[in-house]
Amino acid sequence: MKKPVKILLWIAGIIGLLALLFVFVLGPIMKTQTKKNSPEQTFSFTQGDLKMDLFYCSPAKKNRKIFGELVPYDEVWRTGANEASTFTTNSDIYIEGQLLPAGKYSLWTIPNEQSWNVIFNSKMYDWGVKITDQKAAREPEYDVLVIDAAVSNSMNITENFSINIIEVTSTASVLMFSWDNVVVPVKIEVK
């Protein structure tokens, strides 16, 4: 075998070993380290036969300006940190009057000062942002429902980002996004 071919094969082998090292050793370590700062949260809500589940990672404010800076306005946000947030419902529901069929959805938002677009997307994503450009991984062609929700200002500061569901009546609840001094309520109904 000629010397240049041997050198190329040797370089390819080293690159392969480094790739394996990253995938099986460094990748899991990096994932564990990011989870320390933005821990995974799950939330389950049951109302009669309806069951809804939330999964998201909860970053902290840490004296930062959140909306308009850390989370830019007019850009898709993975709605938390790390993996894309998910929302699951076992029944058809109405979100702000629009039908959302039973299923599991990745949950995205586009924050603005006065309102947020809340997006239910049928595709599941490995991570919330693309590695290449750190932009949200959401693919709009998989959007099942996009609604507009008004922003409210809270008198209290919420240190860690949270999403929860609050029962209002036997057939209505509110999906609530809270962080910093911002609260975004989204009406959910069963008909």
C-alpha positions as CSV (number, residue, x, y, z in Angstrom):
1,M,0.0,0.0,0.0
2,K,1.3,3.4,-0.9
3,K,2.3,5.8,1.9
4,P,-0.4,8.5,1.2
5,V,-3.1,5.9,1.3
6,K,-1.9,4.6,4.7
7,I,-1.8,8.2,6.0
8,L,-5.4,8.8,4.9
9,L,-6.6,5.6,6.4
10,W,-4.8,6.4,9.7
11,I,-6.4,9.9,9.8
12,A,-9.8,8.4,9.0
13,G,-9.4,6.0,11.8
14,I,-8.5,8.7,14.3
15,I,-11.5,10.8,13.2
16,G,-13.7,7.7,13.6
17,L,-12.4,7.1,17.1
18,L,-12.9,10.8,18.1
19,A,-16.5,10.7,16.7
20,L,-17.2,7.5,18.8
21,L,-15.6,9.2,21.9
22,F,-17.9,12.2,21.4
23,V,-21.1,10.2,20.9
24,F,-20.6,7.6,23.6
25,V,-18.6,9.6,26.3
26,L,-18.5,13.3,25.8
27,G,-22.1,13.7,24.5
28,P,-23.8,12.1,27.6
29,I,-21.4,14.0,29.9
30,M,-22.3,17.3,28.2
31,K,-26.1,16.4,28.4
32,T,-25.8,15.7,32.1
33,Q,-24.0,19.0,32.8
34,T,-26.7,21.1,30.9
35,K,-29.4,19.3,32.9
36,K,-27.9,20.6,36.2
37,N,-28.6,24.2,35.2
38,S,-32.0,23.5,33.6
39,P,-33.5,20.4,35.2
40,E,-36.2,18.3,33.6
41,Q,-39.7,18.9,34.8
42,T,-42.8,16.8,34.3
43,F,-46.4,17.8,35.0
44,S,-49.5,15.7,34.8
45,F,-53.1,16.9,35.0
46,T,-56.2,14.8,35.2
47,Q,-59.8,16.1,34.8
48,G,-62.4,13.4,34.5
49,D,-61.3,11.2,31.6
50,L,-58.9,13.9,30.3
51,K,-55.2,13.4,31.0
52,M,-52.6,15.9,29.9
53,D,-48.8,15.7,30.4
54,L,-46.1,18.2,30.1
55,F,-42.3,17.7,29.8
56,Y,-39.9,20.6,29.7
57,C,-36.5,21.7,31.0
58,S,-36.6,24.6,33.5
59,P,-33.9,27.3,33.1
60,A,-33.3,29.9,35.9
61,K,-33.5,33.7,35.6
62,K,-30.1,34.2,37.5
63,N,-30.5,38.1,37.4
64,R,-30.7,38.1,33.6
65,K,-33.2,40.0,31.5
66,I,-35.2,37.2,30.0
67,F,-37.7,38.3,27.3
68,G,-36.3,40.4,24.6
69,E,-32.7,39.5,25.4
70,L,-32.0,35.9,26.6
71,V,-35.2,34.8,24.8
72,P,-35.5,37.2,21.8
73,Y,-38.8,38.6,20.6
74,D,-40.2,37.4,17.2
75,E,-38.1,34.2,17.1
76,V,-39.2,30.6,17.7
77,W,-38.2,29.5,21.2
78,R,-38.0,25.8,22.3
79,T,-40.0,26.9,25.3
80,G,-37.5,25.9,28.0
81,A,-34.0,24.6,27.7
82,N,-32.3,21.5,26.3
83,E,-34.8,19.2,24.6
84,A,-37.9,20.5,22.9
85,S,-40.8,20.7,25.4
86,T,-43.7,18.3,24.9
87,F,-47.5,18.3,25.5
88,T,-49.6,15.2,25.5
89,T,-53.4,14.9,25.6
90,N,-55.4,11.6,25.6
91,S,-58.5,13.4,24.3
92,D,-59.4,16.0,21.7
93,I,-59.3,19.4,23.4
94,Y,-59.9,23.0,22.4
95,I,-57.1,25.4,22.8
96,E,-58.4,29.0,22.7
97,G,-61.4,27.7,20.9
98,Q,-59.4,25.7,18.2
99,L,-59.4,21.9,18.1
100,L,-56.2,20.0,19.1
101,P,-56.6,16.3,18.4
102,A,-55.5,13.8,21.0
103,G,-51.8,13.1,20.7
104,K,-48.2,14.0,21.7
105,Y,-46.8,17.3,20.4
106,S,-43.6,19.3,20.7
107,L,-44.4,22.7,22.2
108,W,-42.9,25.9,20.8
109,T,-43.5,29.5,21.3
110,I,-42.8,32.8,19.6
111,P,-42.7,35.4,22.4
112,N,-43.5,39.1,21.9
113,E,-44.1,41.8,24.4
114,Q,-47.9,41.8,24.1
115,S,-48.6,38.2,23.0
116,W,-47.1,34.8,22.3
117,N,-47.7,32.4,19.5
118,V,-48.1,29.0,21.1
119,I,-47.3,26.2,18.6
120,F,-48.3,22.5,18.9
121,N,-46.1,20.6,16.4
122,S,-46.6,16.9,15.6
123,K,-42.8,16.1,15.1
124,M,-40.7,15.0,18.0
125,Y,-37.1,16.4,18.1
126,D,-34.0,15.1,19.7
127,W,-32.9,18.5,20.9
128,G,-34.6,21.9,21.0
129,V,-32.0,23.7,18.8
130,K,-30.0,22.8,15.8
131,I,-26.3,22.2,16.5
132,T,-25.3,24.2,13.4
133,D,-26.8,27.6,14.2
134,Q,-28.4,27.2,17.6
135,K,-31.8,28.2,16.2
136,A,-35.0,26.4,17.2
137,A,-35.2,22.9,15.6
138,R,-39.0,23.3,14.9
139,E,-40.1,22.5,11.3
140,P,-43.3,24.6,10.6
141,E,-44.7,22.1,8.1
142,Y,-45.5,19.8,11.1
143,D,-47.4,22.5,13.0
144,V,-50.9,21.2,13.9
145,L,-52.1,24.3,15.8
146,V,-50.8,27.8,16.3
147,I,-52.7,30.1,18.6
148,D,-52.1,33.6,19.9
149,A,-52.1,34.2,23.7
150,A,-52.0,37.5,25.5
151,V,-49.1,38.3,27.9
152,S,-49.8,39.3,31.4
153,N,-47.3,40.9,33.8
154,S,-46.9,39.4,37.3
155,M,-46.1,41.4,40.4
156,N,-43.9,38.5,41.5
157,I,-40.8,37.2,39.8
158,T,-40.7,33.6,38.8
159,E,-37.1,32.5,39.1
160,N,-37.4,29.2,37.2
161,F,-39.3,28.8,33.9
162,S,-42.5,26.8,34.5
163,I,-45.4,25.4,32.6
164,N,-48.4,24.0,34.4
165,I,-52.1,23.4,34.0
166,I,-54.7,24.9,36.4
167,E,-58.3,23.7,36.7
168,V,-60.9,26.4,36.2
169,T,-64.1,24.4,35.9
170,S,-65.0,20.8,35.4
171,T,-64.6,21.3,31.6
172,A,-62.0,24.1,31.4
173,S,-58.4,24.7,32.5
174,V,-55.5,27.0,31.8
175,L,-52.1,26.1,30.4
176,M,-49.8,28.6,32.1
177,F,-46.3,29.7,31.1
178,S,-44.5,31.6,33.7
179,W,-41.0,33.1,33.9
180,D,-39.5,36.3,35.2
181,N,-42.4,38.8,35.5
182,V,-44.3,37.3,32.5
183,V,-47.3,35.0,32.7
184,V,-49.0,33.6,29.5
185,P,-52.4,31.9,30.1
186,V,-53.9,29.7,27.4
187,K,-57.5,28.5,27.7
188,I,-58.2,24.7,27.3
189,E,-61.7,23.3,27.1
190,V,-63.2,19.9,26.6
191,K,-66.5,19.9,24.6
